[in-house]
């Protein structure tokens, strides 16, 4: 796992060379997948210091992605759809990491912090760097999305190569699948392609959320509850799933 300072330097390097090396993807966004969350039981109650630091970092990294996309959506309201949709997905990723922190009785580094500010000053600086680029143009904003997702995927790959508990590995694997979907969308948009909107119907089984704070801007970890999601999503792009009193997007595996 990269240290926070090393990771920030790597992300900044990606920003510098953003226009040089991402392969274009098909115009249709990836089809949705099931949306699992961490199970409510586990055989262990503690993790070692390295995994604990990693979990805290991932919590903040998902929040940074959410904060960036939410802010960009406000900058470009006429082109906000994908940023808003993916920001909602990042919120669920953030919540999944919060559940793991709670399970292992770890402090939440995001507690009480406003959007764009983080417990590590380097992440706050990174947020400001990303937003400076995003304000240049819509195309640069899409490049920011590509950079964020590429960096997330690199960190997840490193984390998954380590020795982590099974439940942590399951969440990381699902975050990885979600980031791949997000990267595909931002890459297509950066390259001037159109991301489709799902018009098929699909079932989504999994856990719902019993917390009302499942919106961008929340730093509160929810509790898990049973829920079914039904909504568009098996067409040419993503759609929103909804069921009962619980709402979740059907755009990525941990959403």
N, C-alpha and C positions, 0 to 999 in steps of 0.2 A: 504493500500500500504506500503510495506517495505520502511524504509528510505534507502538511498543509502548505508550507512555504514552497516546497518543490512543486506541488500540484498547481499552485497559483502561477508559478513561473512557466510551467508547461502549458497551462491554459492561455497565458498571455502570448506565448510563442505561436500557439494555434491561431490566435486572433491576427497576428502579424501576417501569417501566410494563408489566410482564409481562402483567397480566391484561387488557390493553386491546385487543389488535389482531391476533390470529392467526386466520385462518379455519379452521373445523373441516374435517376431512378424513373420507373414508369409513372405515368401521370396519376394512376389510381393509387389511393392510399391503401396500406395493408389492411387485410380483413381482421376484425377483432378476435381476441382469444378469451378463454375463461378468465375470471378475475379472482383468483384466490388471495387470501390474506393469511397472516400467521395464524396457526391453530391456537386454540385457547389453552392447551396443555403442553408441557414440555418436561422431559426427564431431568433437565438440569436447571439450576437457578442462578448460576454465576458464569461469567466468561472471564478469560484472562485479560490483562491490561491492554494488550495489543488489539484484541477484538473489541473491547469496550471503547477504545479511542476510535476505531474504525466505524463503529455504529454511530457514535456522536458525529463524526465527520460526514457520514452518509446522510444523516438527518439534516445537517446544515446544507449539504450539497443539493439535496432535493428542494429545500426551501429557497436556495438561491435561484435555481431554475424556475421555480414557481414565481418568485418575485420579479425576475427579469421578464418573463413572458406576460405577466399581468401588466407591468409597466409599459411594455411595447404595445400591447393591445390598446392602451389609452393613447399612445402616441399616434397610432394609425387606425382610428376607429372604423374607417371604410374597408380595412383589410384585417380586421381583428379576429375573424372566425377561428383560424387555426391556432393563433396565439392563445385565445381564450380557452379553446378546447384542451389544448395541451397543458395550459396552466392548471386547469381543473384536475387533469391526470396527475400532474406533479404534486398537487395537494394530497391526493390519495397515496402517492408514493411517500410523501412526507409523513403522513399518518401511519403508514405501515412501519416506518422506521421508529415512530413514536411508540408504537405497541411493543416493539422489541426492547426499546429502552426501558419501558415500564416493566416488562417481563423480567428483565435482568437487574432491576432496581438501580438503573443508571441515571445520572443527572441529565436533564434535557438542556443542551447548550442554547436552544432557541427560546427558552422560556422568557417571556416578557420583552422580547426584542421586536422592534418594528421592522417592517419590510425594508430590505436594503441594508440592514445592519446585522452583524453577525458576531459571535463570541470571539472569533479570530479576526483581527484587523485586516489580515491579508485577503480574506473573503469579502470584506466590505470594500476594500480597494478594487478587487476584481469585479464586483457588482458595478461600481462606478465606471470602470474601464469598459465593460460590456455595454452599459447604457450610453456612454459617450459615442461608441461606434453605432449603436442602434439609431441614434438621433440623426445620423448623417443622411440616411435614406431607407426606404423600405427594403431594398435589396440588401443593404448592410445589416438590417435587422434580421433578415432571414439567415445571413451568414453568422450572426450571433447565435441563432438557434442551432445551426450546424455545429458551431464550436462547442457550445454547452453540451450537446448530446454526445459528440465525439469524446469530450473529456470525461463525461459520466461513464461512458462505455469503457474507456481505458481504465478508470478507477475500479469499476465493477469487475473487469477481467482480472486485475491484480488481486482484488479481494477474494474472488472465487478460487484463485490458485492457492490460497492459504488454507489453513486448518480452522474452519469455523463450524459451529453447531449446525445440525441439519436444518433447523427452522430458519436460521440466518441465511444459510445457503439457498433455501427455497425462495426466500424473499429477494435476495440478490439476483437470482436467476430470472425472476419475474420482472424486476426492475430493468434488467438487461433487455428482455424482450420488449418492454415498453419503450425504452430508449431507442432501440432499433426502429420501431415504428415511427417515433418522433423524428429521428434522423432522416428517414425516408421522406417524410412530409416536408421538412425544412429544405432538404436537398432539392426536391422537385420544385419548390417555390423559388428557391434561390436561382435555379436554372430557368425560370420563366415558365414552368409547366403549371398545370392546373391540378389541384388535389381534389378528387371526387368526393361526393357526399353519399354515404351509404343509403341505399333504398331497398335493401332486403330486410327480412325480419329474423331475429335470432333470439334464442334463450340464453340467459346468462345466470349460472348458478353460483352461489358463494355466500360470503358473509356480507351483511349490510353494516351500516354504521349507526350507532345509537346516539351519536353526537350531532348537534345542530351546527357545529362549526366546520363542516366539510365544504368550505368555500375558500378561495384564495384570500390570504391575509390572516388565516387562523394559525396560531401556534399551539393549539391545544390538541393533545392526543385523544382520539375517541376510544370508546369501548366497542368491542366486536359484538354484533348481533346477527341473527339469521335473516337472510333476505334473498329475494329472487329479483333479477332484473330482466325486463323484456323490452326490446326496442330495436330500431334499425341498426344494422351493423354488418350484415353479410353481403352487402352490395359492393359497390366499387370504392367505398371509402368507409369513414367512421360515422357512427351515429350515437345518440344518447340513449342509455338504458334507464328504465324507471320501473319501480314496482312498489306498491304500498306506500309507506311513508319514507322509504329509503331511496335515495337517488345516487346513481353513479354513472359515469360515462362508460360506454363500451368500446373504448378506444385503445386499451392496452391491458396486459395481463394483471397488473396491480393498479387499479384505477379508482 
